Amino acid sequence: MATVIPRGTMVDEIKACLKSSQLWKHVKTMKLTTNMRVLQSDSSKHFCDYLLNIGNGKEATTASGKIKLSFGEICSTVEVLIDRVYPNKSRKWLKNRTILTTLNVNVEEINHLIQNTLTTQSRTFFSIDKCVNEDEATSYPVEYLNSLNPSGLPSHKLDHPSCY
């Protein structure tokens, strides 16, 4: 269970973490050793091996040090990419296909383009932007906080097709 420190700094949080606890000497560190995704299919195993080779520096690189991908294809526009990945805009196709991108801005653009092609009505969801306890409020304007798009967290505003 995490310790909550009101208005605490990162240093306060680190001091209160499990490693600083008297219980830490009783914790046994365990590591995962089997990649369960690899066991699903041969193509998954091939892709995982390919990623390991990239990580271990065993894949060939160009003169500029970039890795030339040995799978997939190059698409001239985002719309062409969407049509190739999602040739059928049915629910099943949308759930079983993925477009990977490195930036949240690109994810937003691709999601918006795909959602505009769907015939179903979408619903909009917003994150909570109010404090229950005013003492926990920050000095940052709500508009600024809602504009942030940190990695690993969804946006403040999500448009979601209601077909799910």
Secondary structure, DSSP 8 states (H G I E B T S, - for coil): -----TT--HHHHHHTSGGGSGGGGG---------TTTTT-HHHHHHHHHHHHHHTT-S-B-TTS-B--SSS---SSHHHHHHHH-SS-SHHHHHH-----S-HHHHHHHHHHHHHH--S-EEEEE-----SSGGG--SS-HHHHHH---TTS--SEEEEETT-
